[in-house]
Amino acid sequence: MRPEKLKSAISKLTTVLDASPRRVFGLNALTAFLEEHRKDAKLPTSVPRSQLIDFLTPEGLRVVRLRSSTGQTLTRYAWRDASDFGIALSVFNKLYLCHLSAMVLHDLTDQVPSMMYVNREQSPKSFDANLTQRGIDLAFSRKARESNYYFAFDRRRVTIVSGKSTGRLEVGTVLSAANEPLSVTNLERTLIDIAVRPTYAGGVAQVLEAFRRAHKRLSTNTLVATLKKLDYVYPYHQTIGFYMARAGYTEDQLSLLREFPIQYDFYLAHGMKKTDHDSSWRVYYPSGF
């Protein structure tokens, strides 16, 4: 193929890639995309797919190697301004950003974390809802369980959170700076998630700050409806009420949470050494918090 025709064809492919909302591809997806647009770019079939990737590399296609904690390696192809969040979501199908990553996207934190969190929902499971105060005390006296499953790339780490089956409850889409659609928990679901797992949010102080920053945007109706659908065994409405009260929400805003029964003393986080007790929400929290 003549150099000038090849240059024109590659230019047309870059234009198509620039216009596509997708910025991260696996090898099969990328080759399928290029094959789809080969005819429009006037590229003959004599030019192999592997060579097309070589031609696009100087134009902004980069190879990303993701290495997992289990020794697995994935290869992804990121086009130009692909975001790290987009790369994180490409690890598996049907992932969505959650916890600290969702906090960043919803402007609930000033943290610039190297760790990203994606939720990979488990299959539906049934749980024993027979709570006792002794059982709660014992469970929260221990350190919280954290996922050790991650993929690392470019000094970034993507932690895979095995979340409960929710059918992607309250998961929506936000656009990156490159108009790249990113699946992420909505504001209210994010606040619930980080109240449940503060270790994935940077700690309880960061969770409180997130509730403060969400004050004017939070829909208590949506939050309570989402919490009911999540149907947790533990009374997380008490920790959420505690955070909201500490963040300056009004009693009118707290009224829907007050309708939940408060039958047990509960805990803001696992493994706290020294604690104080909030009698209104019956929540133990770190001393001096």
Backbone as a ProteinNet text record, in pm:
[ID]
protein_1_A
[PRIMARY]
MRPEKLKSAISKLTTVLDASPRRVFGLNALTAFLEEHRKDAKLPTSVPRSQLIDFLTPEGLRVVRLRSSTGQTLTRYAWRDASDFGIALSVFNKLYLCHLSAMVLHDLTDQVPSMMYVNREQSPKSFDANLTQRGIDLAFSRKARESNYYFAFDRRRVTIVSGKSTGRLEVGTVLSAANEPLSVTNLERTLIDIAVRPTYAGGVAQVLEAFRRAHKRLSTNTLVATLKKLDYVYPYHQTIGFYMARAGYTEDQLSLLREFPIQYDFYLAHGMKKTDHDSSWRVYYPSGF
[TERTIARY]
85.5	0	88.7	53.3	133.1	133.7	249.4	259.7	154.2	123.7	25	-114.9	-147.3	-278.3	-285.9	-174.1	-169.5	-186	-117.6	-128.4	-272.1	-339.5	-479.3	-569.5	-544.7	-626.1	-610.3	-487	-462	-526.2	-521.2	-584.3	-735.3	-796	-940.8	-971.4	-885.5	-906.5	-891.3	-794.7	-778	-898.3	-955.4	-1075.5	-1191.5	-1206.7	-1312.6	-1290	-1166.2	-1135.3	-1158.5	-1123	-1145.5	-1294.7	-1376.7	-1521.4	-1591.2	-1525.3	-1587.8	-1584.4	-1695.4	-1692.5	-1604.5	-1580.5	-1496.1	-1350.1	-1274.9	-1134.1	-1040.1	-1095	-1012.6	-1067.9	-978.7	-1019.7	-933.5	-993.6	-916.9	-876	-788.2	-739.9	-853.5	-942.2	-1052	-1143.9	-1173.8	-1262.4	-1197.8	-1067.9	-999.3	-993.1	-957.9	-949.2	-1087	-1191.5	-1327.3	-1364.4	-1325.8	-1353.2	-1281.6	-1155.4	-1079.1	-1132.9	-1172.7	-1230.9	-1360.6	-1437.6	-1565.6	-1544.7	-1433.6	-1410.4	-1302.6	-1256.3	-1151	-1195.5	-1317.8	-1365.6	-1376	-1432.2	-1446.4	-1309.7	-1210.6	-1075.6	-1000.2	-1061.9	-1001.9	-870.2	-877.2	-762.2	-786.4	-700.9	-720	-699.1	-759.3	-747.3	-604.4	-521.8	-382	-303.4	-356.6	-292.1	-343.6	-262	-310.1	-348.9	-434.8	-482.2	-368.5	-272.9	-160.7	-81.6	-73.9	-1.1	-78.1	-209.9	-290.9	-261.3	-248.1	-216.9	-80.5	15.9	148.2	140.6	57.7	43.3	-21.4	-111.6	-184.7	-107.4	-5.2	70.6	131.9	195.4	249.4	140.6	18.6	-92.2	-158.3	-121.9	-178.3	-236.1	-218.8	-264.8	-154	-185.9	-83.9	-127.1	-27.5	-51	-39.2	-140.1	-140.7	-139.8	-42.4	-34.6	-84.7	-185.1	-239	-201.2	-131	-86.7	-163	-220.2	-306.9	-228.9	-292.3	-234	-225.1	-293.5	-289.8	-194.2	-124.8	-28	-80.1	-207.5	-266.7	-222.7	-204.4	-171.2	-273.8	-326.1	-420.5	-355.9	-389.2	-341.5	-459.6	-449.1	-552.5	-488.8	-569.1	-522.8	-601.7	-529.9	-593.1	-567.6	-675.1	-663	-648.4	-540.1	-509.8	-544.9	-656.3	-688.5	-774.4	-761.9	-836	-801.8	-903.4	-881.4	-838.2	-774.2	-739.7	-865.3	-972.4	-1098.9	-1150.8	-1137.5	-1180.1	-1099.2	-969.8	-885.1	-928.4	-957.3	-1001.5	-1128.8	-1221.8	-1349.5	-1334.6	-1222.6	-1203.3	-1153.8	-1122.6	-1065.6	-1162.2	-1288.7	-1393.2	-1517.5	-1609.9	-1737.8	-1825	-1911	-2015	-1961.2	-1840.4	-1787.9	-1845.6	-1842.6	-1873	-1787	-1754.5	-1670.9	-1748.9	-1680.1	-1747.7	-1653.3	-1707.7	-1631.7	-1545.3	-1414.9	-1330.3	-1331.4	-1335.4	-1340.1	-1468.6	-1579.7	-1706.5	-1703.1	-1638	-1623.8	-1552.2	-1446.8	-1371.5	-1461.8	-1535.4	-1619.6	-1737.2	-1781.9	-1893	-1844.5	-1715.1	-1656.6	-1687.7	-1667.6	-1689.2	-1558.4	-1448	-1317.6	-1215.6	-1111.6	-997.7	-880.9	-900.6	-794.7	-760.3	-633.1	-588.1	-528.7	-614	-566.5	-502.6	-406.3	-349.1	-429.2	-517.7	-601.8	-738.9	-786.2	-920.8	-1001.1	-1132.4	-1219.8	-1329.2	-1345.2	-1453.7	-1532	-1661.1	-1748.7	-1778.4	-1753.7	-1789.3	-1889.7	-2016.5	-2120.9	-2115.6	-2140.5	-2147.6	-2284.1	-2295	-2425.6	-2511.3	-2644.1	-2732.6	-2706.4	-2706.7	-2688.2	-2790.5	-2822.8	-2912.5	-2830	-2875.4	-2802.7	-2895.2	-2834.9	-2908.1	-2920	-3041.7	-3064.6	-3086.9	-3042.6	-3062.2	-2955.5	-2975.8	-2878.6	-2889.4	-2776.2	-2770.5	-2665.7	-2679.2	-2579.7	-2441.6	-2435.7	-2307.5	-2243.4	-2324.6	-2272.9	-2219.1	-2291.6	-2246.7	-2116.1	-2109.4	-1988.4	-1867.2	-1886.8	-1776.7	-1730.9	-1827.4	-1793.4	-1716.1	-1756.9	-1694.5	-1572.5	-1542.1	-1418	-1298.8	-1326.3	-1220.8	-1194.1	-1080	-1046.5	-1139.8	-1178	-1267.7	-1200.2	-1276.9	-1224.3	-1205.6	-1093	-1064.5	-1024.5	-1058.7	-1023.1	-872.4	-814.7	-673.7	-655.8	-764.6	-761.8	-752.5	-645.3	-626.8	-548.6	-554.6	-473.4	-393.4	-266.3	-180.4	-130.7	-123.5	-67.7	-22.9	86.7	134.9	126.6	170.1	167.9	26.7	-70.2	-207.7	-250.9	-349.3	-398.8	-551	-607.4	-752.3	-794.4	-859.8	-907.4	-1044.5	-1058.8	-1186.2	-1266.2	-1375.4	-1462.5	-1573.3	-1583.2	-1689	-1815	-1891.7	-2010.7	-2126.9	-2224.2	-2343.6	-2422	-2502.3	-2582.5	-2692.4	-2689.8	-2790.8	-2858.6	-2814.4	-2866	-2824.4	-2702.6	-2650.1	-2741.9	-2788.2	-2878.9	-2814.4	-2884.3	-2840.4	-2700.5	-2675.4	-2551	-2584.9	-2513.3	-2537.7	-2410.5	-2409.9	-2296.2	-2256.6	-2127.4	-2073.4	-1971.8	-1944.2	-1850	-1715.8	-1609.8	-1475.5	-1447.9	-1330.3	-1292.8	-1290.8	-1275.8	-1273.1	-1409.3	-1515.3	-1650.8	-1661.2	-1584.7	-1581.2	-1684.2	-1783.5	-1884.5	-1826.8	-1844.3	-1792.1	-1907.8	-1918.8	-2023.1	-1981.9	-2072.1	-2038.1	-2164.3	-2150.3	-2263.6	-2305.4	-2436	-2482.5	-2446	-2478.3	-2437.5	-2485.1	-2613.8	-2669.7	-2615.2	-2604.9	-2548.8	-2402.2	-2329.6	-2190.3	-2179.2	-2262.6	-2258.3	-2292.3	-2386.4	-2419	-2299.8	-2242.1	-2130.8	-2012.6	-1979.1	-1862.3	-1893.5	-2019.6	-2057.1	-2046.4	-2077.1	-2068.2	-1922.8	-1840.8	-1700.4	-1609.6	-1590.7	-1507.2	-1361.4	-1314.1	-1175.6	-1153.1	-1258.8	-1247.8	-1269.6	-1278.7	-1302.6	-1192.4	-1094.8	-988.9	-1008.9	-1112.9	-1137.4	-1259.9	-1298.6	-1424.2	-1422.1	-1305.5	-1298.9	-1331.9	-1287.2	-1317.6	-1464.9	-1523.4	-1666.9	-1747.2	-1711.6	-1781.2	-1768.1	-1648.6	-1628.2	-1713.9	-1728.8	-1812.6	-1958.4	-2008.3	-2145.5	-2160.1	-2059.5	-2064.9	-2071.9	-1989.2	-1983.7	-2108	-2179	-2300.3	-2425.1	-2409.4	-2523.4	-2632.3	-2594.4	-2692.1	-2739.3	-2678.1	-2713.9	-2785.5	-2773.2	-2826.8	-2979.5	-3040.7	-3184.7	-3202.7	-3257.9	-3279.3	-3377.4	-3476.2	-3572.7	-3502.6	-3413.2	-3340.7	-3248.3	-3180	-3089.1	-3162.9	-3274.2	-3349.6	-3409	-3461.5	-3517.1	-3408.4	-3289.9	-3178	-3134.3	-3126.4	-3085.8	-3183.3	-3311.1	-3411.1	-3394.4	-3366.6	-3349.7	-3223.3	-3119.5	-2996.2	-3016.7	-3108.4	-3154.6	-3038.8	-2958.3	-2847.1	-2896.9	-2823	-2853.7	-2820.9	-2705.9	-2664.9	-2738.6	-2758.1	-2834.4	-2750.1	-2713.9	-2629.7	-2703.3	-2834.8	-2907.1	-2858.6	-2809	-2760.9	-2629.9	-2538.2	-2413.2	-2439.3	-2530.6	-2562.5	-2627.5	-2719.2	-2780.9	-2677.3	-2584.3	-2477.6	-2395.8	-2353.3	-2274.8	-2353.3	-2479.3	-2559.2	-2578.4	-2601.3	-2616.2	-2486.2	-2373.3	-2243.2	-2211.2	-2263.5	-2236.5	-2329.8	-2421	-2505.7	-2638.8	-2684.6	-2816	-2925	-3036.6	-3144.9	-3224.2	-3299.1	-3384.6	-3489	-3532	-3626.9	-3563	-3435.7	-3364.5	-3338.2	-3325	-3296.2	-3421.6	-3537.6	-3661.4	-3688.3	-3657.9	-3683.1	-3593.7	-3472.1	-3382.6	-3426.8	-3489.9	-3539.4	-3652.6	-3714.7	-3825.3	-3777.2	-3647.9	-3593.6	-3584.7	-3606.2	-3591.8	-3445.3	-3424.5	-3289.9	-3294.3	-3248.6	-3258.8	-3125.2	-3015.8	-2884.2	-2787.3	-2682.4	-2566.7	-2490.1	-2440.2	-2371.2	-2237.5	-2163.4	-2025.9	-2002.8	-1925.1	-1893.8	-1794	-1709.5	-1607.3	-1565.6	-1497.2	-1443.3	-1313.3	-1286.3	-1155.1	-1115.5	-1211.4	-1178.1	-1126.8	-1020.6	-960.6	-1027.1	-1026.8	-1089.8	-1211.9	-1324.2	-1448.5	-1527.2	-1608.6	-1714	-1846.4	-1956	-2087.2	-2184.3	-2254.1	-2359	-2492.1	-2560	-2682.9	-2800.9	-2797.6	-2909.2	-2920.2	-2805.4	-2804.2	-2750	-2713	-2656.8	-2540.2	-2446.4	-2330.6	-2201.8	-2112.6	-1977.8	-1891.3	-1812.2	-1724.9	-1587.3	-1484.4	-1350	-1345.8	-1281.3	-1271.6	-1208.7	-1274.2	-1223.8	-1263.7	-1342.8	-1383.9	-1483.6
-120.1	0	124.6	221.7	342	419.3	480.5	552	659.7	734.9	842.3	788.3	672.9	611.4	551.1	492	436.1	547.2	659	771.9	821.9	830.4	874.4	776.1	646.8	544.1	548.9	563.5	570.6	696	804.9	929.2	910.6	836.1	810.3	722.4	624.9	538.8	617.6	707.4	788	878.9	928.7	1012.2	932.4	809.4	722.7	691.2	661.6	632.6	754.7	871.6	994.3	1017.5	980.8	1003.8	898.6	787.1	677.9	707.6	683	701.7	598.2	487.5	384.2	421.8	408.2	444.9	329.6	220.7	107.7	-20	-101.2	-221.7	-340.8	-458.5	-581.4	-606.9	-704.3	-728.7	-764.8	-853.7	-894.6	-778	-696.5	-582.2	-479.4	-457.8	-360.2	-406.8	-531.8	-581.5	-582.3	-613.9	-609	-465.9	-370.2	-229.4	-186.1	-223.6	-184.3	-251.3	-377.7	-447.8	-380.9	-334.6	-269.7	-144.3	-76	51.4	42.1	-78.8	-96.2	-46.1	-81.9	-46.4	104.6	172.3	318.1	386.6	325.2	383.6	346.3	260.7	216.2	141.6	53.9	-31.1	-169	-216.5	-349.6	-459.1	-571.7	-685.2	-738.3	-696.7	-741.5	-682.1	-575	-516.4	-590.5	-668.7	-749.6	-663.3	-720.5	-648.2	-610.2	-700.8	-671.9	-550.3	-534.3	-420.2	-290.2	-299.2	-179.9	-127	-218.4	-176.7	-108.5	-163.3	-100.6	39.2	55.3	186.5	288.6	241.6	333.2	369.8	293	320.7	460.8	506.1	643.1	750.5	712.5	809.3	824.7	737.5	752.1	625.8	512.8	385.7	330	304.1	251.5	117.7	35.4	-96.4	-86.1	-136.8	-135.7	-279.3	-311.6	-444.7	-435.8	-515.4	-521.1	-655.6	-650.2	-772.9	-789.9	-907.9	-931.1	-987.5	-982.5	-1038.3	-1189.3	-1250.5	-1395.9	-1440.6	-1344.5	-1377.1	-1366.4	-1332.1	-1317.9	-1186	-1186.8	-1063.4	-1038.6	-916.6	-875.4	-766.7	-767.3	-663.6	-582.2	-452.1	-362	-256.5	-206.3	-103	24.2	126.7	253	358.3	423.7	523.8	663.2	726.3	865.8	903.8	974.4	1028.3	934.7	805	708.4	731.6	728.1	752	624.1	641.7	526.3	453.6	528.5	465	374.6	421.5	339.9	211.8	222.3	102.4	8.1	62.4	-20.6	-97	-30.6	-94.9	-201.8	-201.3	-297.6	-434	-445.2	-570.1	-687.1	-666.6	-767.3	-699.7	-779.3	-726.3	-689.8	-593.5	-556.7	-501.4	-447.7	-382.1	-241.7	-188.4	-46	11.1	137.6	206.1	228	215.5	224.1	284.2	305.9	351.5	473.5	466.9	585.2	637	546.8	592.1	669.1	620.7	691.8	825.2	829.4	955.7	1059.8	1017.2	1109	1162.6	1074.8	1115.4	1202.2	1188	1269.9	1390.5	1417.9	1532.2	1528.8	1412.9	1396.2	1391.9	1410.9	1403.8	1482.9	1527.6	1591.1	1494.4	1371	1271.8	1247.3	1219.8	1180.5	1040.6	940.7	806.6	732.7	647.8	558	428.4	409	289.8	320.2	230.7	241.1	118.8	136.9	28.5	4.3	-122	-160.8	-274.9	-271.9	-373.1	-480.9	-604.8	-720.3	-800.8	-783.5	-841	-993.5	-1046.8	-1190.9	-1242	-1371.3	-1432.1	-1417.4	-1420.6	-1403.5	-1508.6	-1462.8	-1552.7	-1518.5	-1616.1	-1592	-1583.7	-1500	-1479.2	-1500.3	-1546.3	-1561.7	-1424.8	-1378.4	-1245.2	-1248.8	-1354.4	-1369	-1291	-1161.6	-1075.2	-1086.9	-1075.2	-1061.8	-955.4	-892.1	-791.6	-855	-972.6	-1041.7	-1069.1	-1112	-1139.6	-1014.5	-902.6	-775.4	-731.8	-739.1	-697.6	-778.6	-908.2	-995.2	-965.6	-950.7	-926.4	-796.9	-690.8	-560.4	-537.7	-633.6	-626.4	-664.9	-731	-777.6	-675.9	-692.2	-608.2	-639.3	-537.1	-555.8	-639.6	-724.4	-800.4	-708.4	-723.3	-642.3	-733.4	-690.2	-767.5	-762.3	-878.1	-886.9	-911.8	-901.7	-929.4	-797.2	-778.1	-651.2	-671.3	-569.3	-560.5	-430.2	-437.5	-319.7	-280.7	-148.1	-95.5	47.9	84.9	224.3	286.2	214	261	283.2	227.5	231.5	90.1	80.9	-50	-49.5	-154.6	-170.3	-284.4	-250.1	-351.6	-400.9	-532.3	-592.4	-620	-548.8	-566.2	-664.2	-771.8	-870.6	-827.7	-740.7	-686.4	-783.5	-757.9	-841.5	-821.5	-918.8	-910.5	-806.4	-703.6	-597.5	-571.1	-640.4	-607.2	-468	-426.3	-292.7	-182.7	-198.9	-102.3	35.9	136.2	275.9	293.6	225.9	243.7	321.2	428.6	511.1	534.1	640.2	671	816.6	838.8	974.3	976.5	1095	1108.1	1158.2	1097.5	1144.9	1272.7	1328.1	1449.1	1424.8	1297.3	1261.5	1212.1	1243.3	1196.5	1044.5	981.3	835.8	794.4	713.4	675	580.6	616.9	538	493	363.4	310.4	332.2	389.7	425.2	428.8	398.1	410.9	556.9	580.7	718.7	775.1	899.8	970	897	865.8	804.3	663.7	583.6	449.5	457.4	555	572.3	600.2	688.9	722.3	601.2	521.1	398.4	303.9	284.4	190.2	227.8	356.6	395.5	395.7	413.1	399.2	253.6	162.2	18.6	-26.7	22.3	-18.7	104.7	168.9	289.9	264.6	139.4	109.6	129.1	120.5	142.9	289.6	374.8	517.2	605.2	542.9	620.7	639.5	575.5	583.7	665.3	660.2	722	873.8	937	1082.5	1123.1	1043.5	1071.7	1046.8	948	923.2	1042	1091.9	1208.3	1328.7	1351.1	1461.5	1444.5	1320.7	1295.2	1332	1296.9	1334	1485	1553.5	1700.1	1759.5	1707.5	1763.5	1729.7	1624.6	1584.1	1654.2	1736.1	1790.2	1850.3	1934.7	2004.7	1923.1	1808.9	1726.5	1597.6	1557.6	1428.4	1428.7	1325.5	1302.4	1196.3	1237.5	1141.1	1033.4	1070.7	971.2	862.6	904.8	808.1	723.5	786.7	713.3	606.2	642.9	547.2	436	472.2	370.6	272.9	325.4	239.5	149.7	205.6	127.6	12.5	38	-67.7	-178.8	-139.5	-240.2	-323	-261	-334.2	-437.6	-409.6	-507.6	-570.8	-487.8	-537.3	-603.5	-704	-767.8	-673.1	-608.9	-517.2	-382.9	-314.8	-188.1	-67.9	-65.1	44.2	177.6	175.9	303.2	383.8	314.7	385.1	458.4	394.6	463.2	578.1	556.7	663.4	780.9	752.6	859.1	933.8	861	923.8	1018.4	971.5	1056.3	1180	1161.3	1274.8	1377	1329.2	1420.3	1496.7	1426.4	1490.6	1589.5	1562.8	1648.7	1768.7	1780.7	1899.2	1890.1	1769.3	1754.8	1785.5	1835.3	1875.1	1754	1773.3	1665.4	1625.5	1721.7	1689.1	1592.7	1615.4	1526.4	1389.6	1388	1263.6	1182.7	1243.6	1182	1044.6	1027.9	898.7	788.8	824.8	727	694.6	792.1	769.4	666.3	643.8	547.9	402.9	378.9	245.3	209.1	84.4	45.6	50.5	88.6	87.1	-8.5	-129.5	-235.5	-273.9	-233.6	-276.5	-158.8	-173.2	-85.5	-131.1	-32.6	-66.4	6.8	-10.8	37.8	112.1	221.2	298.4	224.8	144.1	70.2	-53.2	-140.7	-260.7	-227.7	-306.6	-305.8	-177.6	-98.3	25	-9.1	57.5	29.1	108.7	240.2	326.8	392.2	384.7	434.2	523.3	608.6	680.9	630.9	667.8	615.2	729.5	724.8	821.6	759.7	818.9	758.8	775.5	879.3	902.8	792.4	755.3	652	519	516.4	396.8	341	430.2	395.4	421.9	323.2	341.7	398.8	499	562.3	587.2	611	628.2	743.4	719.6	822.2	947.8	1062.4	1190.4	1224.1	1138.1	1160.3	1274.9
0	0	0	-83.1	-93.7	38.9	73.9	201.3	221.3	113.2	128.2	153.7	90.2	113.9	254.1	298.4	433.2	536.8	514.8	606.1	614	499.9	495.9	568.2	549.9	614.8	766.7	812.8	957.3	1016	940.9	986.5	1005.1	911.3	922.8	1043.2	1070.9	1187.5	1317.3	1322.2	1442.8	1465.1	1356.8	1367.9	1425.4	1378.4	1429.6	1577.2	1613.6	1753.7	1841.9	1792.7	1869.5	1894.3	1797.2	1808.3	1893.6	1914.1	1991.2	2140.6	2212.8	2358.2	2428.1	2360.5	2419.9	2403.4	2512.2	2509	2544.9	2597.2	2640.3	2577.9	2522.1	2451.2	2493.5	2495.1	2491.7	2347.6	2325.2	2189.1	2094.4	2136.5	2048.9	2016.3	2117.8	2096.7	2004.6	2021.3	1937	1791.9	1770.7	1632.9	1566.9	1643.7	1588.6	1549.9	1634.4	1606.7	1478.6	1465.9	1347	1221.1	1233	1118.5	1073.9	1172.3	1141	1056.1	1080.8	1011.8	903.5	874.3	774.3	636.3	597.5	464.1	448.6	550.3	543.4	533.7	599.3	596.4	469.3	385	259	281.9	383.1	411.4	352.3	265.5	206.8	310.6	285.3	377.5	383.5	290.3	291.5	408.6	467.4	585.2	708	775.8	888.2	1008.7	1092.9	1210.4	1304.1	1321.2	1410.6	1362.2	1231.4	1175.9	1197.2	1195.8	1223.2	1362.7	1458.5	1595.8	1599	1525.8	1519.1	1459.1	1356.2	1292.4	1386.3	1473.3	1560.9	1687.8	1719.6	1842.1	1843.2	1733.8	1736.4	1741.5	1706.9	1706.5	1843.8	1938.4	2072.3	2132	2066	2122.1	2210.9	2338	2428.1	2485.5	2508.1	2564.6	2716.5	2785.9	2932.4	2981.3	3063.7	3124.5	3267.9	3298	3434.5	3495.3	3606.7	3673.5	3803.6	3820.9	3936.2	4053.6	4170.1	4291.8	4285.6	4188.9	4173.5	4062.9	4002.3	3898.9	3757.5	3741.4	3608.1	3545.3	3413.5	3342.1	3232.9	3229.5	3126.4	3041	2913.6	2823.4	2773.6	2788.1	2739.1	2649.5	2555.6	2463.3	2492.7	2536.6	2576.7	2471	2428.1	2322.8	2382.2	2352.5	2385.4	2529.6	2549.4	2681.6	2765.3	2742.4	2824.9	2972.2	3057.9	3200.2	3270.5	3385	3467.9	3513.6	3537.4	3576.3	3464.9	3340	3226.8	3216	3242.4	3242.3	3353.7	3471.5	3583.8	3550.2	3483.8	3450.4	3342.7	3272.1	3162.8	3210.4	3338.2	3389.8	3370.4	3407.7	3389.2	3332	3283	3238.3	3358.4	3338.4	3434.4	3566.4	3564.8	3684.5	3696.1	3817.5	3835.1	3946.8	3933.7	4031	4160	4272	4401.1	4505.5	4625.7	4742	4709.8	4736.4	4719.1	4575.8	4478.4	4338.5	4309.5	4363.4	4347	4420.1	4535.8	4608.6	4523	4454.9	4368.3	4257.3	4193.1	4080.4	4123.2	4247.3	4297.9	4378.3	4370.4	4440.2	4590.8	4650.6	4794.7	4871.7	4804	4868	4788.2	4857.7	4790.9	4778.8	4820.1	4809.8	4661.3	4637	4503.4	4519	4525.4	4561	4444.7	4477.2	4376.8	4369.7	4467.6	4473.3	4413.9	4328.1	4273.7	4316.8	4326.4	4370.7	4267.1	4229.5	4139.9	4204.2	4186.1	4244.2	4141.2	4180.5	4099.6	4180.4	4149.1	4233.3	4237.4	4356.8	4375	4328.8	4321	4294.7	4420.2	4404.4	4521.4	4628.8	4754.3	4868.4	4975.3	5057	5170.4	5297.4	5391.6	5515.6	5635	5742.9	5868.7	5934.7	5956.1	6012.3	6163	6228.7	6373.4	6448.5	6466.7	6533	6684.5	6749.3	6895	6926.3	7042.6	7079.6	7094	7150.4	7165.5	7028.8	6932.9	6799.4	6731.9	6746	6688.3	6753.5	6886.1	6958.1	6913.4	6898.4	6859	6716.1	6625.1	6484.6	6467	6538.2	6518.7	6607.7	6693	6769.4	6683.3	6572.8	6483.2	6372.6	6308.3	6194.3	6078.5	6005.1	5890.6	5783.1	5720.1	5607.5	5486.6	5420.2	5301.6	5186.3	5067.2	4948.5	4923.5	4900.2	4862.4	4712.8	4639.6	4496.1	4421.6	4348.8	4279.1	4150.1	4064.9	3944.4	3952.2	3919.1	3926.7	3787.8	3765	3640.1	3663.9	3604.6	3608.8	3747.7	3848.6	3987.8	4040.4	3973.8	4021.6	4057.8	4145.1	4185.4	4179.2	4122.3	4110.3	4202.8	4312.1	4405.9	4362.7	4354	4316.1	4442.6	4459.5	4575.2	4537	4611.1	4584.8	4659.3	4599.1	4663.3	4659.1	4745.9	4746.6	4617.9	4583.1	4461.9	4479.2	4395.4	4404.1	4270.1	4163.1	4030.8	3986.1	4030.4	3996.8	4047.3	4168.8	4228.2	4237.1	4184.4	4188.4	4129.7	4019.1	3943.7	3817.6	3795.2	3677.6	3598.2	3520.3	3433.8	3450.4	3464	3457.2	3344	3291.7	3181.4	3232.3	3180.7	3213.1	3133.4	3153.1	3078.9	2928.9	2889.7	2747.1	2698.7	2773.9	2742.1	2738.5	2820.9	2832.6	2938	2905.5	3004.1	3108.9	3236	3347	3435.6	3457.9	3545.7	3691.5	3770.1	3908.2	3993.3	4120.6	4212.2	4222.7	4236.2	4248.3	4385.3	4408.8	4531.2	4655.6	4660.5	4781.2	4804.2	4699.4	4712.9	4758.1	4706.4	4746.5	4895.3	4946.5	5088.8	5175	5131.1	5204.7	5202.6	5086	5072	5161.1	5166.1	5245.3	5394.1	5430.6	5571.3	5615.2	5523.4	5551.7	5554.4	5461.6	5452.7	5451.1	5566.7	5569.9	5532.7	5544.9	5507	5357.7	5277.2	5133.3	5096.8	5199.2	5174.7	5231.6	5296.1	5359.7	5508.2	5565.2	5708.4	5743.8	5870.6	5914.6	5900.5	5914.9	5899.1	5755.7	5659.7	5519.9	5489.1	5555.4	5536.4	5587.4	5704.9	5759.7	5667.2	5614.1	5521	5395.5	5348.9	5231.1	5260.2	5377.6	5413.1	5422	5471.5	5477	5337	5247.7	5112.2	5030.5	5070.5	4998.4	5050.7	5153.1	5227.4	5137.3	5044.1	4961.5	4841.7	4819.3	4703.2	4740.4	4863.1	4906.7	4913.1	4856.6	4871.8	4979.9	5092.7	5201.4	5157.7	5079.1	5029.6	4947.7	4857.6	4775.4	4861.1	4955.7	5042.7	5121.7	5182.6	5264.8	5178.2	5061.1	4971.4	4926.7	4898.1	4856.8	4971.5	5090.8	5207.7	5233.6	5216.9	5236.8	5132.3	5008.7	4903.2	4925	4977.8	5005.9	5116.3	5206.7	5305.3	5383.3	5445	5525.3	5653.8	5696.3	5824.4	5939	5930.9	6036.7	6025	6135.2	6135.3	6092.5	5966	5917.9	5914.7	5928.6	5938.4	6058.9	6161	6279.4	6250.2	6176.4	6142.7	6045.9	5950.6	5855.2	5926.6	6017.8	6097.4	6179.1	6235.8	6313.5	6226.3	6108.9	6018.9	5978.5	5943.8	5899.2	6010.9	6131.9	6246	6269.5	6264.1	6283.4	6171.7	6053.2	5937.4	5931.3	6027	6034.7	5963.8	5932	5870.1	5973.4	5926.7	6017	6064.6	6170.6	6221.4	6118	6037.3	5931.4	5831.1	5798.7	5707.3	5770.4	5901.4	5972.4	6005.4	5986.6	6035.2	5972.2	5844.4	5780.8	5838.7	5874.5	5936.4	6079	6143.9	6280.4	6282.5	6166.9	6161.6	6167.7	6138.4	6152.2	6300.7	6336.2	6476.6	6520.9	6644.7	6703.1	6821.7	6798.1	6898	6959.7	6895.6	6941	6944.4	7025.2	7011.9	6888.2	6813.8	6689.4	6684.9	6574.6	6565.3	6433.8	6445.2	6325.9	6236.7	6297.3	6220.9	6299.8	6231	6295.4	6369.8	6472.2	6536.6	6605.5	6652.1	6723.7	6863.3	6908.1	7038.6	7150.7	7137.7	7237.1	7173.7	7241.5	7181.5	7276.7	7218.3	7288	7232.7	7301.4	7262.9	7239.7	7126.6	7094.8	7134	7231.8	7284.3	7189.5	7105.8	7015.1	6910.4	6851.7	6746.6	6797.8	6925.2	6987.7	6906.6	6879.1	6797.6	6875.4	6876.4	6926.8	6815.1	6848.3	6749.4	6811.3	6731	6787.8	6887.5	6997.4	7101.4	7045.8	7070.3	7023.1	6881.3	6816.2	6677.2	6668
[MASK]
+++++++++++++++++++++++++++++++++++++++++++++++++++++++++++++++++++++++++++++++++++++++++++++++++++++++++++++++++++++++++++++++++++++++++++++++++++++++++++++++++++++++++++++++++++++++++++++++++++++++++++++++++++++++++++++++++++++++++++++++++++++++++++++++++++++++++++++++++++++++++++++++++

